[in-house]
Amino acid sequence: MQTVETFNERKAAQIAARFLTSAPGRTLPYMKLIKLMYLVDRESIRRWGAPATDDSYYAMNYGMVLSRVKELINEGEGTGAWTETVSAPIGYDVNLVGDPGVDELSRAERALIDEIQATYGHLTRWDLSELTHTFPEWKHPNGGATPVRLFRIAMALGFSDEEAREVEREASGMRRMRGLTSK
């Protein structure tokens, strides 16, 4: 899978921690966590024209996936923010192991995460998988992983062609800016 070089691992860890904090035993199936995080990004795009995680997206057999988050879970790589917050998988579950704070999250993003938790947190990983299969941006990858552009997600959310292109252009510009300032 493709890695987004300017992906904000600390912010992704803070989003994951918010979901894990409200889970029984601070444990979630990692597939459920990935789907909940995708729902945050999708709704963030709908509301504000930009994803919360700045991850890249793939359509996989079990629905939509945040690429870098999936890699962090499966491969345990990263700068430390993720591994200091979320455990390596134990079976199919991950646990909250540390508090990354919330300094990367705006008040509106924290409210959105809580809203997604209240709306979808009771669903199983399989329910969430089926839900993401209903999204227009998901196309069956036939056992593989198909990249899904931000443009396609914006179009699926009802943006006009020009608005969807602008969402993608702005996200690309922000990635370039972060890339320049992080060196």
Secondary structure, 3 states (H helix, E strand, C coil): CCCCCCCCHHHHHHHHHHHHHCCHHHEEEHHHHHHHHHHHHHHHHHHHCCCCCCCCEEEECCEEEEHHHHHHHHHCCCCCCCCCCECCCECCEEEECCCCCCCCCCHHHHHHHHHHHHHHCCCCHHHHHHHHHCCCCCCCCCCCEEEECHHHHHHHCCCCHHHHHHHHHHHHHHHHHHHHHCC
